[in-house]
Amino acid sequence: MKKILVLPGDGIGVEVADQTIRVIDHLNTSNNLNVEYEKDLIGGASYDANGEPLTQHVLEKAKQADAILLGAVGGSKWDNVERTKRPEAGLLGLRKELELFANLRPAIVFDALSSSSSLKEEIVKGLDIVIVRELTGGVYFGQPRGIEEYESGKQKAIDTQIYFDYEIDRIARVAFNLARKRNNKVTSVEKANVMETGVLWRKVVKNTHRDFGDVELENMLADNCAMQLVRNPKQFDVLVTDNLFGDLLSDCAAMLTGSLGMLPSASLGAEVEGKTNGMYEPVHGSAPDIAGQNKANPIATILSFSMMLRYSLDQQDLAKIVEDVIQEVLNEGFRTADIYNNDSQTLVSCSKMGDLIIERL
């Protein structure tokens, strides 16, 4: 029996997590999935209840779980809370404490949604790329950091970009191994022309590549990569990059698909004794403006669960079934509001999209 910790979080996170739990329940009953789950609080919901965005109690549950499903965290309600208590601090803390250093962000364009992208259909149709983002190092965690006074009444801000060679090596290995299961090409992205961390990044990735001679390696500067993503995204297969550039480029890639509501992600740790810690979450935020209105798109969270089936639960066949069913529902013209764009489609609610997916499962 595998154990899943479900952390719905804030805003629409609650609604999309609920629809995903329905899928889990169905697969337990009809496909002998054999997992059990427990729900708890994180982010703003945890701050409101406990004064902390991530309690030690929930952290211990997360460490014991085989996988974590997260809905979304954050919202303007907590904008004035001190930084260490804000909802996002709970998410960052979970990633750090569980050593979830590898963030996998697929950008896949379903055939039925190829016209929804802001780019021309022929540019994005058939797109299937993955961005592998280093998640626990870089400028988001580097020290020193802060805002301090340097003269009377004047201030300066400090953020430190720092990478160790082992951090770069292990994320590169994730990317090369993933590429071996796809199209055998990795594009490593940095700013070696102006940043010392970029110089080290390129050097270490090249050294690591010696163990993966069957995989093509391309090095690209981050600004050029951003341009190429909107010029010719299908040139890429697997992109590997640092925390900051991965944050920016993965959101850029996300919009190639037409909607953040369609995109899953996985955050993985190192494999220990055959087990890989993993947290799975949609790319979209908590969308407080539509929270509680049954308008959210649950597909990204359900696809995040399909990634969980692949990487943490060893259920590749079930993952494929879930993905095929979602494709089927979209091909039939059903859309939530974020991907609805013409009268030939059928506009449905969050819970109705859940109904349609479960019916076809």
N, C-alpha and C positions, 0 to 999 in steps of 0.2 A: 504493500500500500504506500503510494507516494503522497506527500503532504505539501499542499500549496497554501501560502499565506496571501490572502487577498487584502490589499490596502486601497480602498476606493478613493480616498483623499477628499478633494474639494470639488465644488461646482458640478460639471457634467461627469466628473470621474465616477460619481456614485451611480449615475444612470447607465453609463457604458459598462461599468463593472458588473452591474446587475444582469445585463443581457449576456455577458460572457459567462457568468455563473450559470445561467440557464443552459448555455451550450455544454458546460462541464457536466451539469446534472444529466442532460440528455445522453451524452457520451458514456457516462457512468452506467446508465440504465440499458442503453441499446447496443453499446460497443465494448462493454467490459473494460472501460478505461481504468477503473479501480484507483481513483485518487480521492482524497478527502481534503477539504479546505476549511480555513478559519478566517474570519474577517476581523480587522482591527483598524486603528486610527493612525493617520500620518498627516503631516502638513498642517494647514490651518485648522482642520477639524480636531487634530491632536492638540494644537496650541490652545484652542478654545476650551477643551476638556481638561487638559493637563498642564497648561502653561509651557509646554515644550512641543516642538514640531516632530520630534522623534524621541519616544521614551525608551529607557533601558529595557523595559519589559517587552516592547515591540521589537527592539533590536535583537534580543535573545530569541524571540520567536522566529525572526527572519534567519538567524544563523542556523536554526534547527530545521527549517523548511527545505524541501527539495527544490522549490522555486517560489518566486514572488510575482504576483500579478498586481500592478499598480494602475490606478485610474488616471488621476491628474492631481497636481497640487497648485495652490496659489490663488490669488485674486486680489482685487483692489481693497478688499476689507482689511487686509493685513499690511497695507503699504507703509503704515507708520509704526509698525512693530520693529524693534531693534533687529539688525541684520542676523544675529545669531539665533533669533527666535522666529524668523520668518519661515513660511511653509517650505520654501526652496531649500532651506538649511537642513530640513529633515531628509529630503531626497539626497542631497549631497552627502550628508552623514551616512546614510544607508549605503551609498556607493562606496564611500571610503572605508567604512568598517567591514564591509563584506569583500573588500578588495576587488570590486567589479571594474576592472581596468579596461575592458574591451566593449565598446558600444557598437553594435551592428545596426545600421540604419538602411534598410532596403528602400529603393525608389523604383517601384514597379508600376507600369501603366497598364491597367486592365484594358482589353480591347474595347469594351463598352464605354470606357471613359477617355479614350484617346482624343476626343474632340473637346474635352473639358479643360485641357491645359491652356495656359496663356500663350504657349508656343504653337507653331503650325503642327497639324496632325502628323504630317510625314516626318517631322523631327523627333517626335516622342513615341509614336506608335511602336509597340514591342519593346519599349525601354525596360531594362532589368539590370540595375546596378546596385552595388552595396557599398556604403561608406563605413569603414572601420575607424572609429574615433577613439584615441587614447583618452581615458576618462578620469584618471585619478592623479594625474600630474599636471605640469604646465602652469600657466598664469593664474588659473582659478585657485590653486592651492599653494603657490610659491610664497615664500617669506624672504624678506620683510614685505609687508603690505600695510596700507593705511593712509590716512590723511593727516598731515601735520603742519604746524606753523613754521615757516622758515624766516619770516620777518614779522614785525608787529602788524597784524591785520592781514597778512598774506599767507596763503596756504599752498601746499603741494601734495599731490597724490602719488603713491607708490604701489605698483603691482609688479611682482617679480616672476618672470618666465624662467623656469628651471626644469631641465630634464636630465635624468640619469641614463647611462647607456643601457642598463638592464631594462628600464621601462620601454625604451624604444625597441629593443630586441624582442621583447615578449609580444608587443602589439604587432610588430612586423610578422612574427611567426603565425599569429592568428590570421592575418591577411593572406599570407602565402598558402597556408593550409586551406583556407576558404576558397581561394582561387583554384586550387587543385580540384575542387568539387564543382567548379563552374567552368570558366573559359580560359583559365591559366594565364591571366594577366593582372598585374598589380601596378597601380599608379601611386607612387609615394609623393605626398604633397607637403611642402614646407616653404620657408623663405631663406634659403641658404645664401642668397645674395646680400642680405642685410642683417641676418640674425645668427648669433653664435649657436643657438639651439638648433637652428636650421642646418648649420654646417655639420654638427654632431649627428643630427637626425639622418641626413643623407649618408654619412659615413657608416653609421651602424646598420642602416637598412641594406646598404650594399654588401656589408660583411655577412649579414644574416642570409642574404640572397644566395650565398655560396652553397647553402644547404638545400636550396630549392631551384636547382639549375633547369628544371623542366618548366618553370614558371617565368614568363616574360616580366621584366621590371622596367618601368618607366619612371623617371623623376620629373616633377613639374612644380613650378612656383605657384603659390596659392592664388595669387591674383590672376594668373593665366588660367588656372583651373576653374575659377569662378566664371571667367569668360567662356571657356570651352564647354562648361556645363549647359550654358544657354545657346551656344553655337552648334555643337554636335555632341550631345550627351551620350549617344550610343557608341562612341569611341571607347568608353570606359567599361570596365568589368568590376573590379574591386579597387576602391581608393582607400589608402591608409594615411592618416594624418594626425596631428596633435589635437589637444583638447579645444583650444580656441578656434583654429581653422576648421576642425571637425564640426563644431557648433554652428559656424557660419555656413559652410558648404553643404551640410546635410539639410539645413532649412532651404537653401537655394534649390537643391535637388528635389526636395519634397514638393515644391511648387510646380516642378515639371509635370507632376502627376495630376495636377488640377485641384487637389484638396488635401490639407493636412489631416482631414478626417479619415483618410484611407490608409495612413501609413503607420506600421508597427515599428517596434524596436526591441532589441535585446541587449542587456548589459551583463557580460559574462566575466567570471573570474577564472583562475587557473584550475585545471583539472587536478583533483587530489583524490587518490584511491578510487579512480573511476567516476568520481562525482564532480560536476561543474556547477558552482553556485551561479544562479541566474535570476535577474529581475527583468520582467517583461512589461512594457508600457507603450501606450500610443504616443505618437510624436506631438499631437495637439495638446493645447493647454486646457485649463479648467473652464474656460468660456463662461464666466459668471453671468454674462448678459442673457444666455439662454438656459441657464441651469434651472432644473425643475419644471421645464416646459415640454419635455418629451420630444425635443427637436434634434437632439444630438445624434451624430452618426456613430454607431457602436462598432463599425467594421474594423477600424484600426485596432481596437482593443481585442476583438475576436481574432484578428490576424496576429496580434502579439501573443495570444494564447496558442495559435498554431506554431509560432516560433518556439514557444515553450515545449510543445509536443515534440518538436524536432531536437532541440538542444539539451533539454533537461529531463524529459520524460521518456525518451527513446521510443517515440511513437510516430515515426515518419509517415507511415501509411495513413494514420488518422489526420495528421497535419495536411497531407495532400487532399484528403476528403473535404476537410473544412475549407481549404482554399478553392477547390473546385466548386463547392456549393455557393460560395460567395460570388464567384465568376458567373455561375448560373443565374443567381438572383439579379445581378447587374445586367446580364444579357436580356433578361425578361423585362427590363426597363424600370425596375423599382429604384427609387432614389430618396435619400433623406435630403433636407433642404440645402445642405452645403454642396451637393453634387447634382441638384436638380436644375436643368437649364432649358427645357422646352416642353411643350404641351403633349408631346407624344410619350412622355415618361409619366410614371405614377409616383406622386409625392407621398411618402410614408413617414410615420413617426419613428422614434428610436425603438420603442417596444414592438412596433409592427415589423421593423426590419429584423428584429430578433425572432419574431414569429415565423417570418418567411424563411430565414436560415434554418431554423429548427425543423420546420415542416419538410424541407428538402434533405436535411440530414437523415 
